[in-house]
Amino acid sequence: MAAEEPRHQDAEHQDHERRHHDESNHSASFTGFDPVSPGVGGRRGPPRARGHDVGHTPDVPADDLFLPEPEPRAVRYTVISVDDHVVEPAHTFEGRLPAALQDEAPRIVETPEGHQVWEFEGQLYTQVGMNAVAGRRPETVRLEPFRFDQMRPGCYDAGARVRDMDINGVWASVNFPSMITGFCGRVFFDARDRELGLACIRAWNDWLFEEWYTPHPERIVPLGITYLADPDLAVAEIRRNADRGFTSVTFPERPHEIGLPSLWDRSHWDPIMEAVVETDSVVSLHVGSSGLTPAPPGAGMDALQLGATLFGQLSLTACAEWLWSGYAERLPTLKIAMSEGGIGWVAMLLDRLDNIVDRSGYGAGWDVRPAEVLRRNFWFCTIDDPSTIDTRHAIGVDHIMVEVDYPHGDSTWPDTQDVIEKCWGHIPAHELRAMCCENAAALYRHPLPDHVLPR
């Protein structure tokens, strides 16, 4: 199906399209596809594999793709993972859009290579392999799009996910969207058809609420998306979700990088920020949600490991922008959670903030020092950070949380318990309880089990 022509062609919309086009090309190159192919969030022509960088596995029997089923791990720590991902199943949008729009809903199609990809508004969106590798044999993982039968069911099925959480000793999980949605919902608030994009956002939230949260309210922390291209629509969806129990909404790290107004555009962001504060919704910022670090010319496949290496720098930049936008200073109860950037950069940022205030006089108009605003309004998450976990007191033990990152390539599943023991075993029990679960439970207003470990 050919792509529709954009319905609005004013200068602002054309600039929006250019930004989306540029970042799609960058994302494609990062994941190992040719620039004409869809990559992470890319929306261009059908995928073309490039040499040995991507393997062809659709014909490999599923039994040969997976490691032996893991045994449940001994639970020594109560864990709430604040960064995991759903892989939207093929039926996600079925029956959830208004009748007049249902035929235009995202749908799974199969490519000539045997890959299953999403189609929306005439464009293809891949579920690249590194985003659904839980349980896979390492030698079978490629950057190609996976089929659903090449994924562990816990990637896309809520009941299977809870079973995988039980294997890993994880009490509860915050889940971000995946490729067809974008980590912050950008595919839909960037849709050419505004009414369709909004309907897809509402449908995704309804699917998460009905199939993931409602059957497992103690195990799934409800995080939603919203229509950020329009402040009024964004506010309405934030409130709709909050009224039924959602405690978080995901935004892009750097909105201006994907065609949204800058955080300094107060007319756009003020009502949205006021809504998240009034509803006590955590603003969750996932690393890479506004694109990845541009690769140097000629980097080729080295761009993959380069981009992954710089996750912390992405989070640092985004965190500094959100801090200096002034929203956290003006709104003392605003809660911002940085996801998948680690904590190694946070103490450095705190030092730098104090230095520039004391030596150069920046931030002089604030009633609270910028470093204290950072400690008050921002939360940080870590997979392990073995070399920098001992900076936790400078950051604030009560603002550090654990992530598992299931089912991505960085995930510690099914051995999160062992990773915590190895990297954090020297930390006092009361601090471990805080970082492993109590901080997240307080931030996301989520229940804990009767007995919290370690005691």
NUDRENSE-624975 format. One line per 3 residues: their letters; for each residue x, y, z of C-alpha. Coordinates in pm, whole numbers, plus 50000, padded with zeros to 5 digits. Layout:
N
A	X:Y:Z  ...
***
This chain:
455
MAA	50000:50000:50000  50145:50336:49899  50196:50603:50160
EEP	49929:50870:50180  50018:51225:50095  50029:51440:50410
RHQ	49698:51614:50469  49859:51936:50591  50136:52107:50400
DAE	50208:52422:50596  50569:52504:50677  50552:52370:51030
HQD	50414:52036:50912  50677:52008:50639  50949:52067:50899
HER	50789:51800:51117  50796:51557:50828  51161:51641:50753
RHH	51263:51573:51112  51076:51242:51113  51232:51144:50780
DES	51584:51229:50900  51553:51039:51226  51399:50740:51050
NHS	51706:50717:50828  51938:50746:51127  51748:50482:51321
ASF	51755:50246:51026  52131:50269:50993  52170:50211:51366
TGF	51986:49880:51351  52175:49743:51055  51922:49802:50777
DPV	51977:50003:50462  51852:50363:50490  51551:50279:50273
SPG	51437:50022:50526  51244:50071:50849  51461:50059:51158
VGG	51384:50151:51517  51069:50354:51461  51155:50393:51092
RRG	50871:50414:50845  50989:50363:50493  50991:50089:50230
PPR	51016:49710:50273  51321:49579:50459  51632:49477:50269
ARG	51885:49272:50460  52246:49373:50417  52506:49101:50382
HDV	52598:48898:50690  52477:49168:50928  52132:49017:50939
GHT	52058:48649:50930  51751:48476:50788  51576:48266:51053
PDV	51207:48233:50957  51259:47870:50853  51452:47770:51168
PAD	51233:47549:51394  51129:47736:51705  51270:47461:51929
DLF	51618:47535:51793  51595:47907:51872  51549:47893:52247
LPE	51761:47803:52545  51628:47536:52782  51342:47658:53000
PEP	51497:47820:53309  51413:47707:53659  51264:47963:53896
RAV	51538:48158:54072  51565:48183:54449  51423:48518:54559
RYT	51656:48716:54784  51535:49062:54682  51186:49199:54620
VIS	51216:49363:54279  51003:49615:54095  51149:49662:53748
VDD	51087:50016:53627  51192:49952:53267  51056:49658:53071
HVV	50875:49644:52737  50566:49494:52587  50580:49362:52233
EPA	50239:49447:52096  50063:49130:51970  49892:49119:51632
HTF	49546:49172:51784  49638:49483:51987  49422:49723:51788
EGR	49145:49483:51678  48802:49611:51777  48945:49903:51973
LPA	48909:50185:51718  48587:50356:51608  48421:50162:51327
ALQ	48500:50430:51068  48873:50401:51147  48912:50032:51225
DEA	49024:49935:50874  49308:50189:50902  49437:50048:51232
PRI	49792:49911:51248  49812:49550:51134  50070:49275:51102
VET	50179:49185:50749  50433:48931:50629  50723:49028:50405
PEG	50856:48813:50119  51143:48717:50353  50896:48570:50603
HQV	50925:48851:50858  50622:48978:51046  50612:49359:51055
WEF	50355:49624:51135  50191:49831:50863  50039:50170:50942
EGQ	49949:50457:50711  50125:50279:50426  50455:50242:50613
LYT	50627:49941:50766  50757:49924:51124  50987:49644:51224
QVG	51020:49462:51554  51396:49421:51530  51549:49116:51690
MNA	51744:49284:51969  51413:49401:52117  51273:49053:52184
VAG	51563:48824:52269  51459:48690:52609  51523:48317:52617
RRP	51684:48303:52275  52010:48122:52207  52266:48402:52155
ETV	52388:48258:51825  52035:48279:51677  51988:48651:51749
RLE	52011:48881:51448  51902:49234:51373  51628:49119:51140
PFR	51260:49149:51232  51137:48852:51433  50819:48657:51388
FDQ	50600:48610:51693  50676:48238:51697  51045:48334:51727
MRP	50979:48526:52049  50925:48398:52397  50549:48434:52469
GCY	50629:48656:52767  50721:48926:52517  50362:48974:52404
DAG	50130:48776:52635  50053:48913:52981  50001:48577:53149
ARV	50325:48444:53010  50501:48765:53117  50390:48718:53476
RDM	50522:48361:53467  50856:48492:53342  50855:48750:53621
DIN	50801:48466:53867  51097:48276:53719  51312:48587:53765
GVW	51185:48679:54110  51030:49010:53996  50730:49134:54191
ASV	50607:49407:53951  50696:49568:53620  50666:49902:53439
NFP	50632:49838:53065  50709:50076:52780  50568:50031:52428
SMI	50766:49886:52139  50817:49956:51769  50469:50011:51628
TGF	50403:50263:51904  50747:50404:51969  50878:50420:52326
CGR	50680:50743:52380  50385:50694:52140  50548:50902:51868
VFF	50428:50686:51578  50070:50778:51660  50099:51143:51761
DAR	50304:51181:51441  50032:51019:51227  49922:51207:50917
DRE	49559:51145:51009  49516:51316:51344  49189:51143:51427
LGL	49342:50804:51346  49654:50874:51551  49449:50972:51855
ACI	49230:50664:51814  49540:50442:51805  49676:50602:52122
RAW	49349:50542:52302  49335:50186:52168  49688:50110:52290
NDW	49606:50239:52635  49283:50038:52641  49471:49723:52537
LFE	49731:49765:52813  49459:49837:53067  49235:49546:52965
EWY	49489:49274:52886  49787:49354:53108  49688:49567:53406
TPH	49335:49455:53488  49414:49080:53513  49736:49145:53708
PER	49695:49471:53906  49962:49380:54162  50215:49275:53899
IVP	50180:49537:53624  50241:49908:53685  50019:50089:53431
LGI	50211:50330:53205  50029:50503:52921  50095:50712:52612
TYL	49924:51033:52503  49872:51255:52199  50154:51501:52258
ADP	50108:51689:51930  49805:51867:52080  49806:51992:52441
DLA	49430:51963:52490  49418:51609:52357  49727:51516:52556
VAE	49572:51642:52878  49244:51463:52813  49416:51127:52766
IRR	49639:51175:53070  49329:51240:53279  49134:50951:53123
NAD	49414:50711:53210  49470:50850:53559  49100:50812:53639
RGF	49129:50435:53586  49453:50381:53772  49744:50464:53540
TSV	50030:50611:53741  50274:50704:53464  50287:50844:53112
TFP	50585:50822:52878  50716:51131:52698  51010:51168:52456
ERP	51343:51253:52616  51399:51554:52391  51067:51653:52231
HEI	51216:51905:51986  51427:51631:51827  51117:51456:51691
GLP	50925:51760:51570  50734:51851:51888  50763:52198:52037
SLW	51061:52257:52261  51013:52234:52637  51058:52612:52638
DRS	50737:52651:52435  50525:52722:52741  50194:52749:52560
HWD	50232:52388:52452  50381:52226:52760  50232:52420:53052
PIM	49888:52252:53040  50047:51909:52991  50281:51953:53289
EAV	49998:52084:53502  49794:51775:53415  50066:51528:53512
VET	50115:51710:53843  49743:51727:53918  49699:51355:53843
DSV	50026:51257:54019  50142:51086:53699  50511:51005:53670
VSL	50670:51137:53350  50881:50844:53226  51158:50929:52979
HVG	51303:50627:52800  51652:50648:52654  51647:50671:52275
SSG	51283:50781:52256  51392:51089:52060  51652:50912:51850
LTP	52003:50787:51908  52348:50938:51888  52434:51011:51521
APP	52703:50775:51399  53024:50910:51241  53054:50866:50864
GAG	53173:50519:50774  53094:50366:51113  52876:50098:50954
MDA	52782:49828:51203  53004:49990:51467  52720:50241:51500
LQL	52526:49971:51687  52770:49931:51972  52852:50304:51967
GAT	52489:50400:52012  52440:50147:52292  52756:50267:52465
LFG	52625:50625:52477  52290:50557:52646  52415:50734:52957
QLS	52509:51043:52758  52163:51051:52602  52004:51044:52946
LTA	52241:51307:53081  52156:51547:52798  51783:51489:52831
CAE	51793:51522:53209  51983:51851:53190  51732:51990:52939
WLW	51432:51890:53150  51599:52038:53458  51688:52373:53298
SGY	51348:52398:53132  51242:52508:53480  50935:52286:53511
AER	51073:52087:53805  51173:52407:53984  50830:52565:53934
LPT	50635:52245:54004  50784:52090:54320  50570:51774:54298
LKI	50652:51699:53934  50802:51349:53912  51037:51256:53628
AMS	51186:50908:53588  51488:50855:53363  51480:50506:53209
EGG	51769:50287:53092  52041:50548:53116  52203:50403:53427
IGW	52327:50616:53718  52699:50658:53642  52649:51011:53508
VAM	52418:51143:53779  52676:51228:54047  52886:51399:53780
LLD	52587:51611:53678  52519:51705:54039  52881:51815:54083
RLD	52868:52017:53763  52546:52189:53865  52698:52297:54195
NIV	53014:52411:54022  52846:52632:53764  52615:52785:54023
DRS	52891:52862:54270  53156:52972:54020  52957:53122:53736
GYG	52631:53229:53893  52397:53022:53673  52057:52940:53815
AGW	52066:53251:54029  51693:53315:53991  51590:52983:54142
DVR	51468:52954:54500  51621:52604:54522  51965:52509:54397
PAE	51947:52318:54065  52125:52016:54216  51862:51998:54488
VLR	51584:52020:54230  51747:51726:54052  51754:51525:54375
RNF	51394:51621:54454  51214:51578:54122  51411:51316:53927
WFC	51444:50941:53972  51703:50718:53808  51719:50351:53723
TID	51998:50100:53687  52052:49748:53562  52357:49709:53787
DPS	52617:49992:53756  52874:49796:53960  53143:50066:53941
TID	52919:50360:54028  52655:50218:54263  52868:50356:54546
TRH	52777:50709:54435  52424:50634:54553  52445:50858:54861
AIG	52543:51159:54649  52244:51091:54423  52003:50990:54698
VDH	51935:50626:54777  51563:50703:54775  51575:50809:54406
IMV	51744:50500:54256  51545:50205:54117  51612:49873:53945
EVD	51534:49775:53588  51534:49433:53422  51477:49555:53062
YPH	51287:49240:52964  51288:49130:52679  51571:49345:52534
GDS	51932:49255:52473  52046:49438:52790  51809:49239:53008
TWP	51928:49050:53317  51639:48800:53289  51628:48531:53423
DTQ	51920:48606:53657  51836:48948:53800  51856:48811:54155
DVI	52213:48693:54098  52313:49022:53930  52191:49221:54230
EKC	52372:48988:54467  52697:49011:54271  52698:49388:54218
WGH	52516:49513:54527  52573:49240:54785  52783:49474:54999
IPA	52501:49726:55041  52300:49734:55367  51963:49559:55359
HEL	51755:49872:55415  51919:50043:55116  51868:49733:54902
RAM	51498:49726:54988  51471:50093:54891  51646:50061:54554
CCE	51501:49722:54458  51136:49796:54527  51036:50052:54791
NAA	51135:50359:54591  50944:50238:54286  50642:50144:54496
ALY	50632:50493:54645  50690:50671:54314  50435:50473:54112
RHP	50193:50427:54406  50212:50051:54362  50146:49785:54628
LPD	50424:49572:54773  50393:49212:54893  50340:49145:55262
HVL	50704:49056:55311  50977:49263:55146  51328:49121:55099
PR	51600:49139:55212  51491:49166:55573
***
